[in-house]
Amino acid sequence: MERQRGPDAVKQYWRRHLEPEVYRVLAPLRWLDWQPYDAQGAYEVAAVLGIDPALLPCLVLLAPEHTAAGAPGRADRIVFPVHEATPAWFRMLFGHLTRLIGPTARPPAVSSDERSFRRLLHFFGTPISVQTAVRRLNAAPPADRAADSEAFARVRGVEQAVRDALVPASVAVARPENHFTDCRVVIHSGTSGATVTENFYFQGANTTFINKPVDTVVRDFQHTYAQAPAQDGLTRLLALVLTSRDLPDADREEAAGAVHDLARITAEPEPDTATARTRLQRLREILASGADIAQPALAIVASVAGMLAA
């Protein structure tokens, strides 16, 4: 359904999005043999499946009895909106479904030659519409339609219970005690009426501290990226972002993450200028709305861009 493009279309895409010198370096490495999926295609898929766009992103289970005669009705589909794109949330969803569905029949094994041939046909063939892709999927009967129908019925029977179990932490009732939810840890301190709350977000190697002392965040940044050539400028930029009173919390958090990314990129032996260019452009957009820091912050961004030739 992603409608992968042929080599000519892929080349045209990257030539539009990359500087000529960057394209000449990356093309021989075969890093530009693919084209990113057009996220707008999700709306087209939703329309074919009869899904309200307001439910995107979501997981859709189709009844095995559904045919390609038209968009599936409510009785033919089960929809689970994706509230949080976190590993823990997906583990919870697919854990419930795995227990309900049980073991499934595997398709016949395909040889490596046949897989390669199919890949070539897909790559060089004419992209098909989403409607055609869905029609082809519906035309291929499952290995055990009866077993799949029973599994679909089991999921349908507890659909609401599964949804209730997937309520995201962001809409859960606030709790006054210290607690953690998935990648978020909340610590309350202070006396009644003068409580200070600190929120810690853990995302793999990248950790963003909300409402942490600025000095602590800056010091940790300096220790982590001591070898980065642009460390001095990025340290000043991080401090400006964290102390801004005009930037909303969400923008400060995103800007701080972009500064960390730039520090990591500049510290690499061969900086990824394409990614750096993206981060710098996003920083320009965010910082322009922070009237109290815009002038000095944008000057630092311009300096780092010149250093990276980005």
C-alpha positions as CSV (number, residue, x, y, z in Angstrom):
1,M,0.0,0.0,0.0
2,E,3.0,2.3,0.4
3,R,3.1,2.6,-3.4
4,Q,6.9,2.3,-3.7
5,R,8.2,4.3,-6.7
6,G,10.6,3.2,-9.5
7,P,14.2,4.3,-9.6
8,D,13.6,7.4,-11.8
9,A,10.9,8.8,-9.5
10,V,13.1,8.2,-6.5
11,K,16.1,10.0,-8.1
12,Q,13.8,13.0,-8.9
13,Y,12.6,13.0,-5.3
14,W,16.1,13.2,-3.7
15,R,17.3,15.8,-6.3
16,R,14.5,18.0,-5.2
17,H,15.3,17.6,-1.5
18,L,19.1,17.5,-1.4
19,E,21.8,19.9,-2.4
20,P,23.7,18.8,-5.5
21,E,26.9,18.1,-3.7
22,V,25.2,16.0,-1.0
23,Y,23.3,14.1,-3.6
24,R,26.6,13.3,-5.5
25,V,28.1,11.9,-2.3
26,L,25.2,9.8,-1.1
27,A,23.9,8.4,-4.4
28,P,27.0,6.1,-5.1
29,L,26.6,4.7,-1.5
30,R,23.0,3.5,-2.5
31,W,21.5,5.4,0.4
32,L,19.1,7.1,-1.9
33,D,17.5,4.0,-3.5
34,W,14.3,4.5,-1.5
35,Q,11.7,7.2,-1.1
36,P,10.1,8.1,2.3
37,Y,6.5,7.0,2.6
38,D,4.0,9.8,1.9
39,A,2.1,10.1,5.3
40,Q,-0.8,11.6,3.4
41,G,-1.4,8.1,2.1
42,A,-2.8,7.2,5.5
43,Y,-5.9,9.2,4.7
44,E,-6.4,7.4,1.4
45,V,-6.1,4.0,3.2
46,A,-8.6,5.2,5.8
47,A,-11.1,6.2,3.2
48,V,-10.9,2.8,1.5
49,L,-11.4,1.0,4.8
50,G,-14.3,3.4,5.8
51,I,-12.3,4.7,8.8
52,D,-13.0,8.2,10.2
53,P,-9.8,10.2,9.7
54,A,-10.2,11.5,13.3
55,L,-9.3,7.9,14.5
56,L,-5.8,8.0,12.8
57,P,-3.4,6.6,13.7
58,C,-5.1,3.3,14.4
59,L,-4.9,-0.5,14.1
60,V,-7.7,-2.0,12.0
61,L,-8.7,-5.6,12.1
62,L,-10.9,-6.8,9.2
63,A,-13.4,-9.7,9.4
64,P,-12.2,-12.6,7.3
65,E,-15.6,-12.8,5.6
66,H,-15.3,-9.3,4.2
67,T,-14.9,-9.1,0.5
68,A,-13.7,-6.4,-1.9
69,A,-17.3,-5.5,-2.8
70,G,-16.9,-2.2,-0.9
71,A,-15.6,-0.5,2.2
72,P,-16.1,-2.7,5.2
73,G,-19.0,-1.7,7.5
74,R,-18.8,-1.4,11.3
75,A,-19.6,-5.1,11.7
76,D,-16.6,-6.0,9.4
77,R,-13.9,-4.1,11.3
78,I,-12.5,-3.5,14.8
79,V,-10.6,-0.2,15.3
80,F,-8.1,0.5,18.1
81,P,-6.9,4.1,18.0
82,V,-3.2,4.5,18.8
83,H,-3.1,6.9,21.8
84,E,0.7,6.7,22.5
85,A,3.4,5.6,20.1
86,T,5.5,4.0,22.8
87,P,6.9,0.5,23.1
88,A,5.0,-0.2,26.3
89,W,1.7,0.9,24.8
90,F,2.2,-1.3,21.7
91,R,3.2,-4.2,23.9
92,M,0.0,-3.8,25.9
93,L,-2.2,-3.7,22.8
94,F,-0.5,-6.6,21.0
95,G,-0.3,-8.6,24.2
96,H,-4.1,-8.5,24.6
97,L,-4.6,-9.4,20.9
98,T,-2.1,-12.2,21.0
99,R,-3.9,-13.8,23.9
100,L,-7.3,-13.5,22.2
101,I,-6.2,-14.5,18.7
102,G,-3.9,-17.4,19.7
103,P,-1.6,-19.2,17.2
104,T,-2.1,-18.3,13.6
105,A,-1.4,-20.2,10.4
106,R,1.8,-19.2,8.6
107,P,1.8,-18.7,4.8
108,P,3.7,-21.1,2.6
109,A,7.5,-20.6,2.6
110,V,8.8,-18.5,-0.3
111,S,12.3,-19.1,-1.8
112,S,14.8,-16.3,-1.8
113,D,14.8,-16.2,-5.6
114,E,11.0,-15.7,-5.6
115,R,11.2,-13.0,-3.0
116,S,13.9,-11.2,-5.1
117,F,11.7,-11.5,-8.2
118,R,8.7,-10.1,-6.4
119,R,10.7,-7.2,-5.0
120,L,11.9,-6.3,-8.5
121,L,8.4,-6.5,-9.9
122,H,7.2,-4.2,-7.1
123,F,10.1,-1.8,-7.5
124,F,10.0,-1.4,-11.2
125,G,6.2,-2.0,-11.7
126,T,3.6,0.8,-12.0
127,P,2.4,1.9,-8.5
128,I,-1.1,0.6,-7.9
129,S,-3.9,2.4,-6.1
130,V,-4.8,1.8,-2.5
131,Q,-8.2,0.4,-3.7
132,T,-6.4,-2.2,-5.9
133,A,-4.0,-3.1,-3.0
134,V,-7.0,-3.7,-0.7
135,R,-8.8,-5.7,-3.4
136,R,-5.8,-8.0,-3.8
137,L,-5.5,-8.5,-0.1
138,N,-9.2,-9.5,0.1
139,A,-8.8,-11.8,-2.9
140,A,-6.2,-13.9,-1.0
141,P,-8.2,-16.1,1.4
142,P,-6.6,-16.9,4.8
143,A,-5.2,-20.3,5.4
144,D,-7.9,-21.1,7.9
145,R,-10.9,-18.8,7.5
146,A,-13.0,-20.5,10.2
147,A,-10.2,-20.1,12.8
148,D,-9.7,-16.5,11.8
149,S,-13.5,-15.9,12.1
150,E,-13.5,-17.3,15.6
151,A,-10.5,-15.2,16.6
152,F,-12.2,-12.1,15.2
153,A,-15.3,-12.9,17.3
154,R,-13.2,-13.3,20.4
155,V,-11.6,-9.9,19.9
156,R,-15.0,-8.3,19.2
157,G,-16.4,-9.7,22.4
158,V,-13.9,-7.9,24.6
159,E,-13.2,-4.9,22.3
160,Q,-14.4,-2.3,24.8
161,A,-12.4,-3.9,27.6
162,V,-9.2,-3.7,25.6
163,R,-9.8,-0.1,24.8
164,D,-10.4,0.7,28.4
165,A,-7.1,-0.9,29.3
166,L,-5.3,1.3,26.7
167,V,-6.2,4.6,28.2
168,P,-3.0,6.8,27.9
169,A,-1.3,8.2,30.8
170,S,-1.8,11.7,29.5
171,V,-5.6,11.5,30.1
172,A,-5.4,9.4,33.3
173,V,-6.5,11.0,36.5
174,A,-3.7,13.0,38.2
175,R,-2.2,11.3,41.2
176,P,-0.8,13.3,44.1
177,E,1.9,10.7,45.0
178,N,5.2,9.9,43.3
179,H,4.6,7.5,40.4
180,F,5.8,6.4,37.0
181,T,3.9,5.6,33.8
182,D,5.7,4.0,30.8
183,C,8.6,6.4,30.1
184,R,7.3,9.2,32.4
185,V,8.2,9.6,36.1
186,V,6.5,12.2,38.3
187,I,8.1,13.3,41.6
188,H,6.2,15.5,44.0
189,S,8.1,17.3,46.8
190,G,7.4,20.1,49.3
191,T,4.7,20.7,51.9
192,S,1.0,20.9,51.3
193,G,0.1,24.1,49.4
194,A,3.7,24.5,48.1
195,T,4.2,21.4,46.1
196,V,6.9,21.3,43.4
197,T,6.4,18.7,40.7
198,E,9.2,17.4,38.5
199,N,8.5,15.4,35.3
200,F,11.2,13.1,33.8
201,Y,10.7,11.7,30.3
202,F,13.0,8.8,29.4
203,Q,13.2,8.0,25.6
204,G,16.1,5.6,25.2
205,A,19.4,7.4,25.2
206,N,17.7,10.8,25.0
207,T,16.3,12.1,28.2
208,T,14.5,15.4,28.5
209,F,14.1,17.0,32.0
210,I,11.1,19.2,32.4
211,N,11.2,21.8,35.2
212,K,14.7,20.7,36.2
213,P,17.2,23.4,37.3
214,V,18.7,25.0,34.3
215,D,22.2,24.8,35.7
216,T,21.9,21.0,36.1
217,V,20.7,20.5,32.6
218,V,23.4,22.7,31.1
219,R,26.1,21.0,33.2
220,D,25.0,17.6,32.1
221,F,25.0,18.8,28.5
222,Q,28.5,20.1,28.8
223,H,29.8,16.8,30.2
224,T,28.0,14.7,27.6
225,Y,29.2,16.8,24.6
226,A,32.5,18.1,25.8
227,Q,34.2,17.1,22.4
228,A,31.6,18.8,20.2
229,P,33.2,21.6,18.2
230,A,30.1,23.8,18.5
231,Q,29.7,23.0,22.2
232,D,30.1,26.6,23.5
233,G,27.5,28.0,21.2
234,L,25.1,25.2,21.7
235,T,25.5,25.4,25.5
236,R,24.5,29.1,25.3
237,L,21.6,28.2,23.0
238,L,20.4,25.5,25.4
239,A,20.5,27.9,28.3
240,L,18.5,30.5,26.3
241,V,15.9,28.0,25.4
242,L,15.4,26.7,28.9
243,T,15.1,30.2,30.4
244,S,12.7,31.6,27.8
245,R,9.4,32.9,29.1
246,D,7.8,33.4,25.7
247,L,8.2,29.8,24.4
248,P,5.6,27.3,25.4
249,D,6.8,24.3,27.3
250,A,6.3,22.0,24.3
251,D,8.4,24.2,22.1
252,R,11.1,24.5,24.8
253,E,11.2,20.7,25.1
254,E,11.4,20.2,21.3
255,A,14.1,23.0,20.9
256,A,16.2,21.5,23.7
257,G,16.0,18.1,22.0
258,A,17.1,19.7,18.7
259,V,20.1,21.3,20.5
260,H,21.1,17.9,21.9
261,D,20.8,16.4,18.4
262,L,23.0,19.1,16.9
263,A,25.6,18.5,19.6
264,R,25.7,14.8,18.8
265,I,25.9,15.5,15.1
266,T,28.8,18.0,15.4
267,A,30.7,15.5,17.6
268,E,30.7,12.8,14.9
269,P,33.7,12.3,12.7
270,E,31.5,12.8,9.6
271,P,28.6,15.1,10.6
272,D,25.3,14.3,9.0
273,T,24.7,17.7,7.4
274,A,21.3,16.7,6.0
275,T,19.9,15.9,9.5
276,A,21.6,19.0,10.9
277,R,20.0,21.2,8.3
278,T,16.6,19.8,9.3
279,R,17.2,20.4,13.0
280,L,18.5,23.9,12.3
281,Q,15.5,24.8,10.2
282,R,13.1,23.6,12.9
283,L,15.0,25.6,15.6
284,R,14.7,28.7,13.4
285,E,10.9,28.2,13.3
286,I,10.6,27.6,17.0
287,L,13.0,30.4,18.2
288,A,11.4,33.0,16.0
289,S,8.3,32.9,18.2
290,G,10.3,33.5,21.4
291,A,10.6,37.2,21.4
292,D,12.8,37.3,24.6
293,I,15.5,35.2,23.1
294,A,15.0,35.3,19.3
295,Q,17.8,37.6,18.4
296,P,20.7,36.0,20.3
297,A,19.4,32.4,19.7
298,L,19.0,32.9,16.0
299,A,22.5,34.3,15.8
300,I,23.9,31.2,17.4
301,V,21.9,29.0,15.0
302,A,23.4,30.9,12.1
303,S,26.9,30.4,13.5
304,V,26.4,26.6,13.9
305,A,24.9,26.4,10.4
306,G,28.0,28.1,9.0
307,M,30.2,25.7,10.9
308,L,28.4,22.8,9.4
309,A,28.0,24.4,6.1
310,A,24.3,23.6,6.5
